């Protein structure tokens, strides 16, 4: 029962896919499902972060690609539990990482769904997952 409660505390279901708010749990799930990790660094009072999540990440083609190829995690850049190697000066920043925590691609700031889909496709080609 404790495991279920902890899992619910650290995860949220969104647009059919699982979204994590804990980096270690997201890494564990990415390894388990053999998926890449997508980390969205955000801040609570960041209007561009909210726009990016609503307009870009929840658009149909992006949403489908994320569900199929990535484990998505949202991390607050100001949270002391956010791993230091993920520190970013501004938000939003989206990092796509491989299984060894190597950053494959970094998107800085808000981008529209078409540009972000290009970024995803570039990463999928680079990692042989297209």
Backbone atoms as SQL, in Angstrom:
CREATE TABLE atoms (id INTEGER PRIMARY KEY, chain TEXT, resi INTEGER, resn TEXT, atom TEXT, x REAL, y REAL, z REAL);
INSERT INTO atoms VALUES
  (1, 'A', 1, 'UNK', 'N', 0.813, -1.190, 0.000),
  (2, 'A', 1, 'UNK', 'CA', 0.000, 0.000, 0.000),
  (3, 'A', 1, 'UNK', 'C', 0.863, 1.262, 0.000),
  (4, 'A', 2, 'UNK', 'N', 1.969, 1.244, 0.777),
  (5, 'A', 2, 'UNK', 'CA', 2.857, 2.399, 0.831),
  (6, 'A', 2, 'UNK', 'C', 3.464, 2.688, -0.536),
  (7, 'A', 3, 'UNK', 'N', 3.829, 1.630, -1.244),
  (8, 'A', 3, 'UNK', 'CA', 4.414, 1.814, -2.573),
  (9, 'A', 3, 'UNK', 'C', 3.422, 2.487, -3.517),
  (10, 'A', 4, 'UNK', 'N', 2.172, 2.083, -3.436),
  (11, 'A', 4, 'UNK', 'CA', 1.139, 2.672, -4.293),
  (12, 'A', 4, 'UNK', 'C', 0.959, 4.146, -3.960),
  (13, 'A', 5, 'UNK', 'N', 0.910, 4.470, -2.677),
  (14, 'A', 5, 'UNK', 'CA', 0.755, 5.872, -2.271),
  (15, 'A', 5, 'UNK', 'C', 1.944, 6.711, -2.714),
  (16, 'A', 6, 'UNK', 'N', 3.146, 6.176, -2.548),
  (17, 'A', 6, 'UNK', 'CA', 4.335, 6.910, -2.992),
  (18, 'A', 6, 'UNK', 'C', 4.317, 7.118, -4.500),
  (19, 'A', 7, 'UNK', 'N', 3.932, 6.096, -5.224),
  (20, 'A', 7, 'UNK', 'CA', 3.850, 6.223, -6.673),
  (21, 'A', 7, 'UNK', 'C', 2.857, 7.308, -7.065),
  (22, 'A', 8, 'UNK', 'N', 1.725, 7.353, -6.403),
  (23, 'A', 8, 'UNK', 'CA', 0.730, 8.378, -6.697),
  (24, 'A', 8, 'UNK', 'C', 1.223, 9.770, -6.338),
  (25, 'A', 9, 'UNK', 'N', 2.008, 9.873, -5.283),
  (26, 'A', 9, 'UNK', 'CA', 2.549, 11.179, -4.898),
  (27, 'A', 9, 'UNK', 'C', 3.527, 11.725, -5.933),
  (28, 'A', 10, 'UNK', 'N', 4.262, 10.852, -6.578),
  (29, 'A', 10, 'UNK', 'CA', 5.308, 11.288, -7.500),
  (30, 'A', 10, 'UNK', 'C', 4.906, 11.262, -8.961),
  (31, 'A', 11, 'UNK', 'N', 3.730, 10.778, -9.261),
  (32, 'A', 11, 'UNK', 'CA', 3.310, 10.723, -10.660),
  (33, 'A', 11, 'UNK', 'C', 1.930, 11.301, -10.824),
  (34, 'A', 12, 'UNK', 'N', 1.643, 11.676, -12.040),
  (35, 'A', 12, 'UNK', 'CA', 0.334, 12.232, -12.378),
  (36, 'A', 12, 'UNK', 'C', 0.025, 11.750, -13.779),
  (37, 'A', 13, 'UNK', 'N', -1.219, 11.445, -14.049),
  (38, 'A', 13, 'UNK', 'CA', -1.608, 11.028, -15.385),
  (39, 'A', 13, 'UNK', 'C', -2.077, 12.247, -16.149),
  (40, 'A', 14, 'UNK', 'N', -1.562, 12.396, -17.342),
  (41, 'A', 14, 'UNK', 'CA', -1.896, 13.560, -18.158),
  (42, 'A', 14, 'UNK', 'C', -1.937, 13.125, -19.613),
  (43, 'A', 15, 'UNK', 'N', -2.907, 13.535, -20.339),
  (44, 'A', 15, 'UNK', 'CA', -3.108, 13.231, -21.740),
  (45, 'A', 15, 'UNK', 'C', -2.746, 11.797, -22.103),
  (46, 'A', 16, 'UNK', 'N', -3.144, 10.848, -21.268),
  (47, 'A', 16, 'UNK', 'CA', -2.953, 9.441, -21.575),
  (48, 'A', 16, 'UNK', 'C', -1.581, 8.910, -21.219),
  (49, 'A', 17, 'UNK', 'N', -0.631, 9.776, -20.918),
  (50, 'A', 17, 'UNK', 'CA', 0.712, 9.338, -20.578),
  (51, 'A', 17, 'UNK', 'C', 1.029, 9.684, -19.136),
  (52, 'A', 18, 'UNK', 'N', 2.035, 9.020, -18.626),
  (53, 'A', 18, 'UNK', 'CA', 2.423, 9.245, -17.251),
  (54, 'A', 18, 'UNK', 'C', 3.442, 10.377, -17.198),
  (55, 'A', 19, 'UNK', 'N', 3.248, 11.291, -16.273),
  (56, 'A', 19, 'UNK', 'CA', 4.162, 12.405, -16.075),
  (57, 'A', 19, 'UNK', 'C', 4.735, 12.289, -14.674),
  (58, 'A', 20, 'UNK', 'N', 6.046, 12.401, -14.581),
  (59, 'A', 20, 'UNK', 'CA', 6.715, 12.290, -13.288),
  (60, 'A', 20, 'UNK', 'C', 7.159, 13.664, -12.804),
  (61, 'A', 21, 'UNK', 'N', 7.213, 13.800, -11.487),
  (62, 'A', 21, 'UNK', 'CA', 7.731, 15.011, -10.855),
  (63, 'A', 21, 'UNK', 'C', 8.933, 14.679, -9.985),
  (64, 'A', 22, 'UNK', 'N', 9.467, 13.477, -10.143),
  (65, 'A', 22, 'UNK', 'CA', 10.626, 13.007, -9.403),
  (66, 'A', 22, 'UNK', 'C', 11.603, 12.421, -10.413),
  (67, 'A', 23, 'UNK', 'N', 12.800, 12.972, -10.468),
  (68, 'A', 23, 'UNK', 'CA', 13.766, 12.588, -11.487),
  (69, 'A', 23, 'UNK', 'C', 14.162, 11.106, -11.378),
  (70, 'A', 24, 'UNK', 'N', 14.463, 10.655, -10.177),
  (71, 'A', 24, 'UNK', 'CA', 14.915, 9.273, -10.003),
  (72, 'A', 24, 'UNK', 'C', 13.845, 8.278, -10.442),
  (73, 'A', 25, 'UNK', 'N', 12.594, 8.558, -10.105),
  (74, 'A', 25, 'UNK', 'CA', 11.492, 7.674, -10.521),
  (75, 'A', 25, 'UNK', 'C', 11.332, 7.682, -12.045),
  (76, 'A', 26, 'UNK', 'N', 11.508, 8.846, -12.646),
  (77, 'A', 26, 'UNK', 'CA', 11.396, 8.948, -14.107),
  (78, 'A', 26, 'UNK', 'C', 12.509, 8.162, -14.792),
  (79, 'A', 27, 'UNK', 'N', 13.733, 8.258, -14.276),
  (80, 'A', 27, 'UNK', 'CA', 14.860, 7.508, -14.836),
  (81, 'A', 27, 'UNK', 'C', 14.601, 6.013, -14.733),
  (82, 'A', 28, 'UNK', 'N', 14.126, 5.595, -13.578),
  (83, 'A', 28, 'UNK', 'CA', 13.803, 4.184, -13.355),
  (84, 'A', 28, 'UNK', 'C', 12.756, 3.696, -14.370),
  (85, 'A', 29, 'UNK', 'N', 11.723, 4.481, -14.575),
  (86, 'A', 29, 'UNK', 'CA', 10.654, 4.105, -15.505),
  (87, 'A', 29, 'UNK', 'C', 11.157, 4.098, -16.948),
  (88, 'A', 30, 'UNK', 'N', 11.995, 5.064, -17.308),
  (89, 'A', 30, 'UNK', 'CA', 12.548, 5.114, -18.666),
  (90, 'A', 30, 'UNK', 'C', 13.373, 3.862, -18.952),
  (91, 'A', 31, 'UNK', 'N', 14.154, 3.435, -17.985),
  (92, 'A', 31, 'UNK', 'CA', 14.954, 2.214, -18.163),
  (93, 'A', 31, 'UNK', 'C', 14.053, 0.989, -18.283),
  (94, 'A', 32, 'UNK', 'N', 13.037, 0.953, -17.435),
  (95, 'A', 32, 'UNK', 'CA', 12.114, -0.183, -17.438),
  (96, 'A', 32, 'UNK', 'C', 11.399, -0.302, -18.789),
  (97, 'A', 33, 'UNK', 'N', 10.990, 0.836, -19.353),
  (98, 'A', 33, 'UNK', 'CA', 10.239, 0.832, -20.611),
  (99, 'A', 33, 'UNK', 'C', 11.127, 1.010, -21.844),
  (100, 'A', 34, 'UNK', 'N', 12.447, 1.109, -21.641),
  (101, 'A', 34, 'UNK', 'CA', 13.391, 1.321, -22.737),
  (102, 'A', 34, 'UNK', 'C', 13.012, 2.563, -23.564),
  (103, 'A', 35, 'UNK', 'N', 12.768, 3.664, -22.855),
  (104, 'A', 35, 'UNK', 'CA', 12.420, 4.924, -23.506),
  (105, 'A', 35, 'UNK', 'C', 13.450, 5.989, -23.162),
  (106, 'A', 36, 'UNK', 'N', 13.435, 7.043, -23.929),
  (107, 'A', 36, 'UNK', 'CA', 14.258, 8.201, -23.628),
  (108, 'A', 36, 'UNK', 'C', 13.576, 9.010, -22.532),
  (109, 'A', 37, 'UNK', 'N', 14.333, 9.891, -21.910),
  (110, 'A', 37, 'UNK', 'CA', 13.787, 10.735, -20.853),
  (111, 'A', 37, 'UNK', 'C', 13.665, 12.164, -21.362),
  (112, 'A', 38, 'UNK', 'N', 12.508, 12.773, -21.141),
  (113, 'A', 38, 'UNK', 'CA', 12.290, 14.176, -21.484),
  (114, 'A', 38, 'UNK', 'C', 12.056, 14.929, -20.174),
  (115, 'A', 39, 'UNK', 'N', 12.946, 15.867, -19.887),
  (116, 'A', 39, 'UNK', 'CA', 12.868, 16.652, -18.664),
  (117, 'A', 39, 'UNK', 'C', 12.509, 18.084, -19.032),
  (118, 'A', 40, 'UNK', 'N', 11.395, 18.558, -18.504),
  (119, 'A', 40, 'UNK', 'CA', 10.985, 19.941, -18.712),
  (120, 'A', 40, 'UNK', 'C', 11.285, 20.688, -17.418),
  (121, 'A', 41, 'UNK', 'N', 12.263, 21.595, -17.490),
  (122, 'A', 41, 'UNK', 'CA', 12.608, 22.428, -16.340),
  (123, 'A', 41, 'UNK', 'C', 11.688, 23.638, -16.363),
  (124, 'A', 42, 'UNK', 'N', 11.035, 23.881, -15.233),
  (125, 'A', 42, 'UNK', 'CA', 10.049, 24.942, -15.167),
  (126, 'A', 42, 'UNK', 'C', 10.117, 25.654, -13.825),
  (127, 'A', 43, 'UNK', 'N', 9.320, 26.711, -13.699),
  (128, 'A', 43, 'UNK', 'CA', 9.133, 27.432, -12.448),
  (129, 'A', 43, 'UNK', 'C', 7.643, 27.689, -12.279),
  (130, 'A', 44, 'UNK', 'N', 7.224, 27.781, -11.055),
  (131, 'A', 44, 'UNK', 'CA', 5.798, 27.943, -10.775),
  (132, 'A', 44, 'UNK', 'C', 5.195, 29.190, -11.430),
  (133, 'A', 45, 'UNK', 'N', 5.867, 30.297, -11.359),
  (134, 'A', 45, 'UNK', 'CA', 5.309, 31.556, -11.873),
  (135, 'A', 45, 'UNK', 'C', 5.921, 31.936, -13.225),
  (136, 'A', 46, 'UNK', 'N', 6.051, 30.967, -14.095),
  (137, 'A', 46, 'UNK', 'CA', 6.652, 31.184, -15.414),
  (138, 'A', 46, 'UNK', 'C', 5.554, 31.061, -16.475),
  (139, 'A', 47, 'UNK', 'N', 5.078, 32.188, -17.023),
  (140, 'A', 47, 'UNK', 'CA', 4.003, 32.108, -18.012),
  (141, 'A', 47, 'UNK', 'C', 4.398, 31.335, -19.268),
  (142, 'A', 48, 'UNK', 'N', 5.656, 31.428, -19.676),
  (143, 'A', 48, 'UNK', 'CA', 6.088, 30.701, -20.877),
  (144, 'A', 48, 'UNK', 'C', 6.138, 29.199, -20.635),
  (145, 'A', 49, 'UNK', 'N', 6.409, 28.802, -19.403),
  (146, 'A', 49, 'UNK', 'CA', 6.371, 27.375, -19.054),
  (147, 'A', 49, 'UNK', 'C', 4.955, 26.831, -19.216),
  (148, 'A', 50, 'UNK', 'N', 3.993, 27.579, -18.699),
  (149, 'A', 50, 'UNK', 'CA', 2.597, 27.150, -18.793),
  (150, 'A', 50, 'UNK', 'C', 2.127, 27.116, -20.244),
  (151, 'A', 51, 'UNK', 'N', 2.513, 28.104, -21.026),
  (152, 'A', 51, 'UNK', 'CA', 2.141, 28.108, -22.455),
  (153, 'A', 51, 'UNK', 'C', 2.751, 26.915, -23.182),
  (154, 'A', 52, 'UNK', 'N', 4.022, 26.638, -22.884),
  (155, 'A', 52, 'UNK', 'CA', 4.697, 25.522, -23.527),
  (156, 'A', 52, 'UNK', 'C', 3.984, 24.205, -23.213),
  (157, 'A', 53, 'UNK', 'N', 3.611, 24.010, -21.959),
  (158, 'A', 53, 'UNK', 'CA', 2.923, 22.775, -21.580),
  (159, 'A', 53, 'UNK', 'C', 1.562, 22.671, -22.260),
  (160, 'A', 54, 'UNK', 'N', 0.811, 23.750, -22.271),
  (161, 'A', 54, 'UNK', 'CA', -0.548, 23.726, -22.815),
  (162, 'A', 54, 'UNK', 'C', -0.593, 23.740, -24.342),
  (163, 'A', 55, 'UNK', 'N', 0.220, 24.562, -24.967),
  (164, 'A', 55, 'UNK', 'CA', 0.150, 24.727, -26.427),
  (165, 'A', 55, 'UNK', 'C', 1.031, 23.752, -27.196),
  (166, 'A', 56, 'UNK', 'N', 2.159, 23.400, -26.634),
  (167, 'A', 56, 'UNK', 'CA', 3.103, 22.559, -27.368),
  (168, 'A', 56, 'UNK', 'C', 3.011, 21.098, -26.938),
  (169, 'A', 57, 'UNK', 'N', 3.229, 20.842, -25.652),
  (170, 'A', 57, 'UNK', 'CA', 3.282, 19.456, -25.190),
  (171, 'A', 57, 'UNK', 'C', 1.956, 18.728, -25.296),
  (172, 'A', 58, 'UNK', 'N', 0.861, 19.455, -25.225),
  (173, 'A', 58, 'UNK', 'CA', -0.458, 18.802, -25.298),
  (174, 'A', 58, 'UNK', 'C', -1.053, 18.826, -26.705),
  (175, 'A', 59, 'UNK', 'N', -0.271, 19.236, -27.697),
  (176, 'A', 59, 'UNK', 'CA', -0.756, 19.168, -29.080),
  (177, 'A', 59, 'UNK', 'C', -0.668, 17.713, -29.549),
  (178, 'A', 60, 'UNK', 'N', -1.573, 17.323, -30.416),
  (179, 'A', 60, 'UNK', 'CA', -1.729, 15.913, -30.804),
  (180, 'A', 60, 'UNK', 'C', -0.431, 15.234, -31.277),
  (181, 'A', 61, 'UNK', 'N', 0.297, 15.784, -32.252),
  (182, 'A', 61, 'UNK', 'CA', 1.470, 15.039, -32.718),
  (183, 'A', 61, 'UNK', 'C', 2.575, 14.945, -31.659),
  (184, 'A', 62, 'UNK', 'N', 2.759, 16.001, -30.906),
  (185, 'A', 62, 'UNK', 'CA', 3.790, 16.006, -29.862),
  (186, 'A', 62, 'UNK', 'C', 3.406, 15.028, -28.760),
  (187, 'A', 63, 'UNK', 'N', 2.186, 15.088, -28.342),
  (188, 'A', 63, 'UNK', 'CA', 1.664, 14.209, -27.301),
  (189, 'A', 63, 'UNK', 'C', 1.869, 12.736, -27.669),
  (190, 'A', 64, 'UNK', 'N', 1.556, 12.394, -28.905),
  (191, 'A', 64, 'UNK', 'CA', 1.702, 11.010, -29.376),
  (192, 'A', 64, 'UNK', 'C', 3.165, 10.585, -29.376),
  (193, 'A', 65, 'UNK', 'N', 4.049, 11.442, -29.860),
  (194, 'A', 65, 'UNK', 'CA', 5.479, 11.123, -29.907),
  (195, 'A', 65, 'UNK', 'C', 6.040, 10.941, -28.502),
  (196, 'A', 66, 'UNK', 'N', 5.625, 11.803, -27.582),
  (197, 'A', 66, 'UNK', 'CA', 6.099, 11.683, -26.206),
  (198, 'A', 66, 'UNK', 'C', 5.635, 10.366, -25.602),
  (199, 'A', 67, 'UNK', 'N', 4.373, 10.045, -25.746),
  (200, 'A', 67, 'UNK', 'CA', 3.842, 8.806, -25.182),
  (201, 'A', 67, 'UNK', 'C', 4.560, 7.578, -25.737),
  (202, 'A', 68, 'UNK', 'N', 4.909, 7.619, -27.012),
  (203, 'A', 68, 'UNK', 'CA', 5.523, 6.462, -27.654),
  (204, 'A', 68, 'UNK', 'C', 7.014, 6.312, -27.342),
  (205, 'A', 69, 'UNK', 'N', 7.741, 7.432, -27.212),
  (206, 'A', 69, 'UNK', 'CA', 9.204, 7.357, -27.155),
  (207, 'A', 69, 'UNK', 'C', 9.863, 7.891, -25.883),
  (208, 'A', 70, 'UNK', 'N', 9.111, 8.564, -25.021),
  (209, 'A', 70, 'UNK', 'CA', 9.728, 9.246, -23.880),
  (210, 'A', 70, 'UNK', 'C', 8.987, 8.971, -22.584),
  (211, 'A', 71, 'UNK', 'N', 9.713, 9.135, -21.493),
  (212, 'A', 71, 'UNK', 'CA', 9.123, 9.293, -20.169),
  (213, 'A', 71, 'UNK', 'C', 9.269, 10.771, -19.860),
  (214, 'A', 72, 'UNK', 'N', 8.161, 11.417, -19.563),
  (215, 'A', 72, 'UNK', 'CA', 8.127, 12.865, -19.355),
  (216, 'A', 72, 'UNK', 'C', 8.192, 13.188, -17.871),
  (217, 'A', 73, 'UNK', 'N', 9.053, 14.128, -17.534),
  (218, 'A', 73, 'UNK', 'CA', 9.125, 14.596, -16.158),
  (219, 'A', 73, 'UNK', 'C', 9.221, 16.119, -16.128),
  (220, 'A', 74, 'UNK', 'N', 8.485, 16.708, -15.211),
  (221, 'A', 74, 'UNK', 'CA', 8.535, 18.151, -14.974),
  (222, 'A', 74, 'UNK', 'C', 9.297, 18.374, -13.681),
  (223, 'A', 75, 'UNK', 'N', 10.308, 19.231, -13.723),
  (224, 'A', 75, 'UNK', 'CA', 11.080, 19.547, -12.528),
  (225, 'A', 75, 'UNK', 'C', 11.131, 21.050, -12.335),
  (226, 'A', 76, 'UNK', 'N', 10.996, 21.464, -11.093),
  (227, 'A', 76, 'UNK', 'CA', 11.100, 22.879, -10.744),
  (228, 'A', 76, 'UNK', 'C', 12.579, 23.217, -10.605),
  (229, 'A', 77, 'UNK', 'N', 13.036, 24.188, -11.366),
  (230, 'A', 77, 'UNK', 'CA', 14.459, 24.530, -11.349),
  (231, 'A', 77, 'UNK', 'C', 14.922, 25.021, -9.985),
  (232, 'A', 78, 'UNK', 'N', 14.001, 25.476, -9.143),
  (233, 'A', 78, 'UNK', 'CA', 14.348, 26.003, -7.823),
  (234, 'A', 78, 'UNK', 'C', 14.237, 24.970, -6.703),
  (235, 'A', 79, 'UNK', 'N', 13.824, 23.759, -7.034),
  (236, 'A', 79, 'UNK', 'CA', 13.665, 22.722, -6.022),
  (237, 'A', 79, 'UNK', 'C', 15.032, 22.150, -5.662),
  (238, 'A', 80, 'UNK', 'N', 15.304, 22.056, -4.378),
  (239, 'A', 80, 'UNK', 'CA', 16.604, 21.554, -3.926),
  (240, 'A', 80, 'UNK', 'C', 16.823, 20.089, -4.287),
  (241, 'A', 81, 'UNK', 'N', 15.765, 19.342, -4.600),
  (242, 'A', 81, 'UNK', 'CA', 15.900, 17.939, -4.977),
  (243, 'A', 81, 'UNK', 'C', 16.183, 17.732, -6.460),
  (244, 'A', 82, 'UNK', 'N', 16.150, 18.805, -7.242),
  (245, 'A', 82, 'UNK', 'CA', 16.466, 18.692, -8.667),
  (246, 'A', 82, 'UNK', 'C', 17.962, 18.434, -8.803),
  (247, 'A', 83, 'UNK', 'N', 18.350, 17.398, -9.553),
  (248, 'A', 83, 'UNK', 'CA', 19.777, 17.096, -9.703),
  (249, 'A', 83, 'UNK', 'C', 20.561, 18.304, -10.214),
  (250, 'A', 84, 'UNK', 'N', 21.734, 18.498, -9.633),
  (251, 'A', 84, 'UNK', 'CA', 22.564, 19.669, -9.953),
  (252, 'A', 84, 'UNK', 'C', 22.956, 19.717, -11.434),
  (253, 'A', 85, 'UNK', 'N', 23.182, 18.548, -12.047),
  (254, 'A', 85, 'UNK', 'CA', 23.608, 18.561, -13.446),
  (255, 'A', 85, 'UNK', 'C', 22.492, 19.023, -14.393),
  (256, 'A', 86, 'UNK', 'N', 21.273, 19.144, -13.873),
  (257, 'A', 86, 'UNK', 'CA', 20.154, 19.625, -14.676),
  (258, 'A', 86, 'UNK', 'C', 19.886, 21.117, -14.449),
  (259, 'A', 87, 'UNK', 'N', 20.750, 21.784, -13.708),
  (260, 'A', 87, 'UNK', 'CA', 20.559, 23.209, -13.411),
  (261, 'A', 87, 'UNK', 'C', 20.532, 24.022, -14.698),
  (262, 'A', 88, 'UNK', 'N', 19.548, 24.910, -14.800),
  (263, 'A', 88, 'UNK', 'CA', 19.408, 25.789, -15.964),
  (264, 'A', 88, 'UNK', 'C', 19.193, 27.224, -15.468),
  (265, 'A', 89, 'UNK', 'N', 19.650, 28.206, -16.231),
  (266, 'A', 89, 'UNK', 'CA', 19.511, 29.594, -15.788),
  (267, 'A', 89, 'UNK', 'C', 18.118, 30.188, -16.022),
  (268, 'A', 90, 'UNK', 'N', 17.397, 29.666, -17.008),
  (269, 'A', 90, 'UNK', 'CA', 16.080, 30.194, -17.353),
  (270, 'A', 90, 'UNK', 'C', 15.114, 29.039, -17.566),
  (271, 'A', 91, 'UNK', 'N', 13.834, 29.375, -17.678),
  (272, 'A', 91, 'UNK', 'CA', 12.822, 28.358, -17.987),
  (273, 'A', 91, 'UNK', 'C', 11.841, 28.933, -19.003),
  (274, 'A', 92, 'UNK', 'N', 11.188, 28.076, -19.757),
  (275, 'A', 92, 'UNK', 'CA', 11.325, 26.624, -19.752),
  (276, 'A', 92, 'UNK', 'C', 12.570, 26.179, -20.527),
  (277, 'A', 93, 'UNK', 'N', 13.093, 25.056, -20.114),
  (278, 'A', 93, 'UNK', 'CA', 14.152, 24.362, -20.838),
  (279, 'A', 93, 'UNK', 'C', 13.736, 22.900, -20.888),
  (280, 'A', 94, 'UNK', 'N', 13.813, 22.316, -22.074),
  (281, 'A', 94, 'UNK', 'CA', 13.474, 20.905, -22.225),
  (282, 'A', 94, 'UNK', 'C', 14.736, 20.149, -22.613),
  (283, 'A', 95, 'UNK', 'N', 15.039, 19.123, -21.838),
  (284, 'A', 95, 'UNK', 'CA', 16.214, 18.286, -22.068),
  (285, 'A', 95, 'UNK', 'C', 15.746, 16.894, -22.457),
  (286, 'A', 96, 'UNK', 'N', 16.336, 16.345, -23.498),
  (287, 'A', 96, 'UNK', 'CA', 16.059, 14.966, -23.890),
  (288, 'A', 96, 'UNK', 'C', 17.327, 14.180, -23.613),
  (289, 'A', 97, 'UNK', 'N', 17.199, 13.143, -22.780),
  (290, 'A', 97, 'UNK', 'CA', 18.352, 12.389, -22.312),
  (291, 'A', 97, 'UNK', 'C', 18.270, 10.926, -22.720),
  (292, 'A', 98, 'UNK', 'N', 19.452, 10.322, -22.881),
  (293, 'A', 98, 'UNK', 'CA', 19.494, 8.891, -23.180),
  (294, 'A', 98, 'UNK', 'C', 19.506, 8.104, -21.868),
  (295, 'A', 99, 'UNK', 'N', 19.680, 6.811, -21.969),
  (296, 'A', 99, 'UNK', 'CA', 19.628, 5.934, -20.793),
  (297, 'A', 99, 'UNK', 'C', 20.784, 6.163, -19.823),
  (298, 'A', 100, 'UNK', 'N', 21.841, 6.814, -20.295),
  (299, 'A', 100, 'UNK', 'CA', 23.003, 7.078, -19.439),
  (300, 'A', 100, 'UNK', 'C', 23.002, 8.504, -18.898),
  (301, 'A', 101, 'UNK', 'N', 21.865, 9.172, -19.002),
  (302, 'A', 101, 'UNK', 'CA', 21.699, 10.556, -18.547),
  (303, 'A', 101, 'UNK', 'C', 22.509, 11.564, -19.354),
  (304, 'A', 102, 'UNK', 'N', 22.877, 11.201, -20.565),
  (305, 'A', 102, 'UNK', 'CA', 23.541, 12.151, -21.454),
  (306, 'A', 102, 'UNK', 'C', 22.484, 12.989, -22.150),
  (307, 'A', 103, 'UNK', 'N', 22.694, 14.303, -22.166),
  (308, 'A', 103, 'UNK', 'CA', 21.753, 15.190, -22.846),
  (309, 'A', 103, 'UNK', 'C', 21.964, 15.042, -24.347),
  (310, 'A', 104, 'UNK', 'N', 20.914, 14.624, -25.035),
  (311, 'A', 104, 'UNK', 'CA', 20.952, 14.458, -26.490),
  (312, 'A', 104, 'UNK', 'C', 20.545, 15.757, -27.166),
  (313, 'A', 105, 'UNK', 'N', 19.575, 16.423, -26.560),
  (314, 'A', 105, 'UNK', 'CA', 19.059, 17.664, -27.152),
  (315, 'A', 105, 'UNK', 'C', 18.555, 18.590, -26.044),
  (316, 'A', 106, 'UNK', 'N', 18.748, 19.885, -26.257),
  (317, 'A', 106, 'UNK', 'CA', 18.275, 20.895, -25.311),
  (318, 'A', 106, 'UNK', 'C', 17.482, 21.938, -26.085),
  (319, 'A', 107, 'UNK', 'N', 16.262, 22.199, -25.626),
  (320, 'A', 107, 'UNK', 'CA', 15.430, 23.244, -26.201),
  (321, 'A', 107, 'UNK', 'C', 15.282, 24.332, -25.155),
  (322, 'A', 108, 'UNK', 'N', 15.725, 25.521, -25.477),
  (323, 'A', 108, 'UNK', 'CA', 15.680, 26.631, -24.530),
  (324, 'A', 108, 'UNK', 'C', 14.517, 27.540, -24.876),
  (325, 'A', 109, 'UNK', 'N', 13.660, 27.776, -23.889),
  (326, 'A', 109, 'UNK', 'CA', 12.536, 28.678, -24.066),
  (327, 'A', 109, 'UNK', 'C', 11.328, 28.000, -24.691),
  (328, 'A', 110, 'UNK', 'N', 10.337, 28.822, -24.946),
  (329, 'A', 110, 'UNK', 'CA', 9.094, 28.358, -25.567),
  (330, 'A', 110, 'UNK', 'C', 9.326, 28.126, -27.054),
  (331, 'A', 111, 'UNK', 'N', 8.853, 26.999, -27.556),
  (332, 'A', 111, 'UNK', 'CA', 8.824, 26.741, -28.997),
  (333, 'A', 111, 'UNK', 'C', 7.444, 26.201, -29.338),
  (334, 'A', 112, 'UNK', 'N', 7.011, 26.457, -30.564),
  (335, 'A', 112, 'UNK', 'CA', 5.683, 25.973, -30.971),
  (336, 'A', 112, 'UNK', 'C', 5.731, 24.482, -31.265),
  (337, 'A', 113, 'UNK', 'N', 4.559, 23.898, -31.482),
  (338, 'A', 113, 'UNK', 'CA', 4.461, 22.444, -31.670),
  (339, 'A', 113, 'UNK', 'C', 5.225, 21.961, -32.893),
  (340, 'A', 114, 'UNK', 'N', 5.256, 22.739, -33.971),
  (341, 'A', 114, 'UNK', 'CA', 5.956, 22.304, -35.180),
  (342, 'A', 114, 'UNK', 'C', 7.468, 22.247, -34.961),
  (343, 'A', 115, 'UNK', 'N', 8.016, 23.279, -34.333),
  (344, 'A', 115, 'UNK', 'CA', 9.450, 23.290, -34.057),
  (345, 'A', 115, 'UNK', 'C', 9.815, 22.193, -33.059),
  (346, 'A', 116, 'UNK', 'N', 8.983, 22.005, -32.053),
  (347, 'A', 116, 'UNK', 'CA', 9.287, 20.983, -31.058),
  (348, 'A', 116, 'UNK', 'C', 9.204, 19.589, -31.669),
  (349, 'A', 117, 'UNK', 'N', 8.260, 19.385, -32.576),
  (350, 'A', 117, 'UNK', 'CA', 8.155, 18.097, -33.261),
  (351, 'A', 117, 'UNK', 'C', 9.415, 17.841, -34.094),
  (352, 'A', 118, 'UNK', 'N', 9.959, 18.881, -34.715),
  (353, 'A', 118, 'UNK', 'CA', 11.231, 18.741, -35.445),
  (354, 'A', 118, 'UNK', 'C', 12.344, 18.318, -34.490),
  (355, 'A', 119, 'UNK', 'N', 12.376, 18.925, -33.301),
  (356, 'A', 119, 'UNK', 'CA', 13.388, 18.558, -32.304),
  (357, 'A', 119, 'UNK', 'C', 13.248, 17.090, -31.905),
  (358, 'A', 120, 'UNK', 'N', 12.028, 16.660, -31.659),
  (359, 'A', 120, 'UNK', 'CA', 11.785, 15.259, -31.299),
  (360, 'A', 120, 'UNK', 'C', 12.233, 14.340, -32.426),
  (361, 'A', 121, 'UNK', 'N', 11.864, 14.666, -33.652),
  (362, 'A', 121, 'UNK', 'CA', 12.257, 13.823, -34.794),
  (363, 'A', 121, 'UNK', 'C', 13.767, 13.765, -34.955),
  (364, 'A', 122, 'UNK', 'N', 14.457, 14.872, -34.727),
  (365, 'A', 122, 'UNK', 'CA', 15.929, 14.873, -34.786),
  (366, 'A', 122, 'UNK', 'C', 16.511, 13.915, -33.748),
  (367, 'A', 123, 'UNK', 'N', 15.964, 13.946, -32.542),
  (368, 'A', 123, 'UNK', 'CA', 16.441, 13.068, -31.476),
  (369, 'A', 123, 'UNK', 'C', 16.150, 11.610, -31.808),
  (370, 'A', 124, 'UNK', 'N', 14.971, 11.339, -32.332),
  (371, 'A', 124, 'UNK', 'CA', 14.621, 9.959, -32.686),
  (372, 'A', 124, 'UNK', 'C', 15.534, 9.432, -33.781),
  (373, 'A', 125, 'UNK', 'N', 15.866, 10.272, -34.762),
  (374, 'A', 125, 'UNK', 'CA', 16.802, 9.858, -35.821),
  (375, 'A', 125, 'UNK', 'C', 18.188, 9.606, -35.242),
  (376, 'A', 126, 'UNK', 'N', 18.644, 10.525, -34.405),
  (377, 'A', 126, 'UNK', 'CA', 19.974, 10.400, -33.811),
  (378, 'A', 126, 'UNK', 'C', 20.121, 9.156, -32.963),
  (379, 'A', 127, 'UNK', 'N', 19.049, 8.740, -32.321),
  (380, 'A', 127, 'UNK', 'CA', 19.101, 7.566, -31.432),
  (381, 'A', 127, 'UNK', 'C', 18.612, 6.290, -32.114),
  (382, 'A', 128, 'UNK', 'N', 18.271, 6.375, -33.403),
  (383, 'A', 128, 'UNK', 'CA', 17.825, 5.196, -34.135),
  (384, 'A', 128, 'UNK', 'C', 16.445, 4.704, -33.726),
  (385, 'A', 129, 'UNK', 'N', 15.601, 5.603, -33.252),
  (386, 'A', 129, 'UNK', 'CA', 14.257, 5.218, -32.785),
  (387, 'A', 129, 'UNK', 'C', 13.146, 5.704, -33.700),
  (388, 'A', 130, 'UNK', 'N', 13.483, 6.199, -34.875),
  (389, 'A', 130, 'UNK', 'CA', 12.450, 6.760, -35.757),
  (390, 'A', 130, 'UNK', 'C', 11.558, 5.695, -36.343);
